[in-house]
Amino acid sequence: MVFRVKVCGITRAEDAAAAAQAGADAVGLNFYPGSRRCVDWEQAVLIRRACPEPLCVVGVYVNAPVDLVVRCAQQLPLHAVQLHGDEPPEYLRRLRARLPSGVGVIRAFRPRGALEPVLEYLRCCRARSVPLEMVLFDAPAARGAYGGTGTLGCWELAAEFAEMPGQPPLVLAGGLNPANVADAVAVVAPAAVDTASGVEKAPGVKDAEKIRRFVQAAHRIWQRLQAEGGP
């Protein structure tokens, strides 16, 4: 399930197709009612039908009932669920017990100043035998906001986490766009990058050319780093 480039906040089938054509290997469908990029069930079904294999389809949730997340994962179906709210480790344990086999779990964090709260959360997950396929770092946001703001995250903290042995692969998000994604990858060395507002014409309406440039820039810097012996 691990991916390299994810385009999140997809609200139209044509944008999912554009992401796949550009070379992205994951798209995100936002089911959080408080988001300007939230999709209803009918939209989600149409978008899912437009997603070719092996494009990874990720459902994004904020403090949603476990029943809802499981039902979506089963019926769409989804390849992974991304938890972007305040879900405690015990929530993850209950969710894991009911998700279909093969559906991955990504936990998003918005670290402020220190990694210890993130590391403690992950220790609690390990204590409950709750594996995470990936961890996502987003930018800190105002109370009640859960991402998609276009604000840059803390690359220094993300880089520190990415270097730690034994942690889940890191997805870097928060204000990434075609102009800065190469610098972000060079500084942080994440396993993957994630963009939403950075490739849009308007909230939820993607720009196919920006998607193409974002994916191209990300792949080019990874190829360069690999050629130089990096990650």
C-alpha positions in Angstrom: 0.0 0.0 0.0 2.9 2.4 0.5 2.9 5.1 -2.2 5.1 7.9 -3.3 2.9 10.8 -4.6 -0.6 11.4 -3.3 -3.1 14.0 -4.6 -5.6 14.6 -1.9 -9.0 16.3 -1.7 -10.2 14.9 -5.0 -13.8 15.9 -5.7 -14.2 15.1 -9.4 -13.7 11.9 -11.4 -11.7 13.8 -14.0 -9.2 15.0 -11.4 -8.6 11.4 -10.2 -8.0 10.4 -13.8 -5.6 13.4 -14.3 -3.7 12.4 -11.2 -3.3 8.8 -12.5 -2.3 10.0 -15.9 0.3 12.4 -14.4 2.0 9.5 -12.6 0.6 9.9 -9.0 0.1 6.6 -7.3 -2.5 7.6 -4.7 -5.5 9.9 -4.4 -7.4 11.0 -1.3 -11.1 11.3 -0.9 -12.1 13.5 2.0 -15.1 12.5 4.0 -14.9 15.1 6.7 -18.0 17.3 6.5 -16.1 20.4 7.8 -13.8 20.4 4.7 -14.4 22.3 1.6 -13.2 19.2 -0.3 -15.7 16.8 1.4 -17.4 14.4 -1.0 -20.7 12.7 -0.6 -21.3 9.0 -1.3 -22.4 9.6 -4.9 -19.3 11.6 -5.7 -17.1 9.1 -4.0 -18.6 6.2 -6.2 -18.1 8.2 -9.4 -14.5 9.1 -8.4 -13.7 5.5 -7.4 -14.9 4.2 -10.8 -12.5 6.6 -12.5 -9.5 5.3 -10.6 -7.5 2.8 -12.6 -5.5 0.0 -11.0 -3.0 0.2 -9.3 -3.9 3.7 -8.2 -4.2 3.7 -4.4 -7.5 5.2 -3.2 -7.4 6.6 0.4 -10.4 7.7 2.4 -9.7 10.6 4.7 -11.6 10.9 8.0 -11.7 13.2 11.0 -13.1 11.7 14.2 -15.5 9.6 12.2 -17.4 6.6 13.7 -15.6 3.3 13.2 -18.7 1.9 11.6 -18.7 4.6 8.9 -15.0 4.1 8.1 -15.3 0.3 7.8 -18.4 0.6 5.6 -16.7 3.0 3.2 -13.6 0.8 3.1 -15.7 -2.2 2.3 -18.2 -0.8 -0.2 -16.2 1.6 -2.3 -13.7 -0.2 -1.8 -10.6 1.7 -0.4 -7.0 0.7 -0.3 -6.3 2.7 2.9 -7.9 5.0 5.4 -6.2 8.2 6.7 -7.1 9.4 10.2 -6.7 13.1 10.3 -8.4 14.1 13.5 -7.9 13.3 17.2 -8.4 9.6 17.1 -6.6 7.9 20.1 -4.7 4.6 19.7 -7.6 2.7 21.1 -9.7 3.9 18.2 -7.1 2.5 15.8 -7.2 -0.8 17.6 -11.0 -1.1 17.2 -10.8 0.0 13.6 -8.0 -2.4 12.7 -10.1 -5.3 14.1 -12.9 -4.6 11.6 -11.2 -3.3 8.4 -11.0 -5.7 5.5 -7.7 -7.5 5.1 -5.2 -5.4 3.1 -6.7 -2.0 3.9 -3.9 0.1 5.3 -4.0 2.7 8.0 -2.3 6.1 7.9 -2.3 8.4 10.9 -1.8 12.1 10.4 -0.1 14.4 12.9 0.4 18.2 13.1 3.5 18.4 15.3 4.3 21.7 17.0 7.8 22.2 18.2 8.6 18.7 19.4 8.2 15.1 18.3 7.6 13.5 21.7 3.8 13.6 21.5 4.0 11.8 18.1 6.5 9.2 19.4 4.4 8.6 22.5 1.3 8.0 20.4 3.2 5.5 18.2 4.5 3.7 21.4 0.9 3.3 22.5 0.0 1.9 19.1 2.8 -0.7 19.3 1.8 -1.6 22.9 -1.7 -2.4 21.5 -0.2 -4.3 18.5 -1.7 -1.7 16.1 0.6 -1.4 13.1 0.5 1.7 10.9 1.4 1.5 7.2 2.4 5.2 7.1 2.5 8.3 9.2 1.6 11.7 7.7 3.0 15.0 8.9 0.8 18.0 8.1 1.1 21.7 9.1 -0.1 22.9 12.5 -3.5 24.4 12.2 -5.9 26.5 14.2 -8.2 24.8 16.6 -10.9 23.0 14.6 -8.9 22.9 11.4 -7.7 19.6 10.2 -5.5 20.3 7.2 -5.9 21.4 3.6 -4.9 25.0 4.6 -1.9 25.4 2.3 0.3 26.2 5.2 3.9 24.8 5.3 4.7 22.2 7.9 7.9 22.1 9.9 10.4 20.4 7.6 13.0 20.2 10.3 10.8 18.1 12.6 9.8 15.9 9.7 13.4 15.3 8.7 14.2 14.3 12.3 11.4 11.8 12.3 12.3 10.4 8.9 15.8 9.6 10.1 14.5 7.6 13.1 14.9 3.8 12.8 11.9 1.6 13.4 9.2 4.2 12.6 6.5 3.9 9.9 7.3 5.5 6.5 6.7 9.3 6.5 4.3 11.1 4.2 5.1 14.8 4.1 2.1 17.2 3.6 1.3 20.8 4.3 1.6 23.5 1.7 3.4 21.5 -0.9 3.2 22.6 -4.5 5.1 22.2 -7.8 7.5 25.0 -6.9 8.6 23.7 -3.4 8.2 19.9 -3.5 11.7 19.2 -4.7 13.2 21.3 -1.9 10.9 19.5 0.6 12.0 16.1 -0.5 15.7 17.2 -0.5 15.4 18.5 3.1 13.1 15.9 4.7 13.8 12.7 2.6 10.2 11.5 3.2 8.8 8.2 1.9 6.0 10.1 0.1 4.5 13.5 -0.5 0.9 14.7 -0.4 -0.7 17.7 -1.9 -4.2 19.2 -2.0 -4.4 23.0 -2.3 -1.0 23.1 -4.0 -2.4 21.7 -7.3 -5.8 23.4 -7.4 -7.6 26.1 -9.3 -10.2 26.4 -6.5 -10.8 24.4 -3.3 -11.5 20.8 -4.6 -11.0 21.7 -8.2 -7.6 20.4 -9.4 -5.4 21.8 -12.1 -4.2 19.0 -14.4 -1.0 20.9 -15.4 -0.1 21.7 -11.7 -0.6 18.0 -10.9 1.7 17.0 -13.8 4.4 19.5 -12.6 4.1 18.4 -9.0 4.5 14.7 -9.8 7.3 15.4 -12.2 9.2 17.5 -9.7 8.8 14.9 -7.0 10.0 12.0 -9.1 12.9 14.0 -10.5 14.3 14.9 -7.1 13.9 11.3 -5.9 15.8 10.0 -8.9 18.5 12.5 -8.3 18.9 11.6 -4.7 19.0 7.9 -5.5 21.7 8.5 -8.1 23.6 10.3 -5.4 23.2 7.4 -3.0 20.4 9.0 -1.0 16.9 7.6 0.0 
